[in-house]
Amino acid sequence: MRKLSIRGFGLAAVLCGLAGLACAQVIVDTGQVQAALQRSVQVWDVRGDKDFAKGHLPGALSAGDAAAVLRDANAEDFLPTAEVAKILGAAGIDPAKETVVYGSRGTWNAYFGRYALRYFGGTKVTVYHEGIEGWQAAGLPVEAGAPKPAPIALTLAPNAAVAVSTPEVLARVGNKDVQIVDARTPKEFAGADIRALRGGHIPGAVNIPYEMNWSDPETLQKLAQKTVGDSRGMSLKAQPELQALYARLDPNKETVVYCQSGARASETAGVLEQLGFRNVKVYDSSWLGYGNKLDAPAENETVFNVGALNGRIAAMQKRIDTLEKELAASKK
């Protein structure tokens, strides 16, 4: 395979050293992934089954869409540990092994996969941020199909050090030794976009949307509007730009990151660790858990308008009834 430069990540290490920070190796580039494959490091593709079958890194393992298969569809928390062990074990994925996790360029799913492995005991897990697009752009080979690896038996135990619960977050509100980062959109933060029983944010939280980690934070909107043709804008900002983005935070303080369900937060958490933040935790239940706890203090608090929702449902039902009558009349 063709060797690629890793100077960008070497520079990141130098910058961390100059800043007096001990930067963890969280994010790897194409050259480092090539080297990992040559060492037979475990590689986990967190995309869905169809995308995996179309083409994946040589030898990569898959359990399907990671965020979908490892979490409860309603609460969006992890499934019971025994169920997670069965899912990962059936896919041959061992959290105890050194692992490179990847998906599509820039998307949070790979970071969620890293967070999941660390939550269930993994200690050496990195993210290939450029994902399958970066690999293919480098002209490197992919494999098609969906090979079935030999299943493995796993006994997992959650690692409480990488996450916090709602009671733990409540205990930290107002603590000057803890900083809270909200990785959601500004509208969610302001309470204008309500995705729980309440809108708003945790008191004292700093809003830095996770898309701000990208070289072009508006790439997803541009892709939807078809004003750009690829996801290159979802590549990470250069290290000095990321340091400037998070300059208001103290890397020596405990940092709690949350979003709606912990997924977007996992990307920001990974970036902060890469920058040398020493104690980063993901609030797993995030705003879905916090906003639904009505006695939890909140800023910019707004309340979900059930009456308006019922009105929209009634209007929709009326429209459906009308369409059904028109359809029935057309068949006579």
Protein Blocks (a to p, Z undefined) as FASTA:
>chain_A
ZZddfklmmmmmmmmmmnopacddfbccfklmmmmmmnopacddfbdfklmmnoccehia
cebjfklmmpcfklopacdfklmmmmmmmnopafkbccdddddehiaklmmmmmmmmmno
pabdcddfklmmlmmmnopacdedjdddddddddddddfklpccfklmmmmgopakbccd
dfbdfklmnopaccbfbecddehiacddfklmpmblmlmmmmmnopafbfklmpccdfkl
mmmmmmmpcfkbccddddfnopmmmmmmmmmmmnopabdcddfklmmlmmmmmkbccehi
acddfklmmmmmmmmmmmmmmmmmmmmmmmZZ
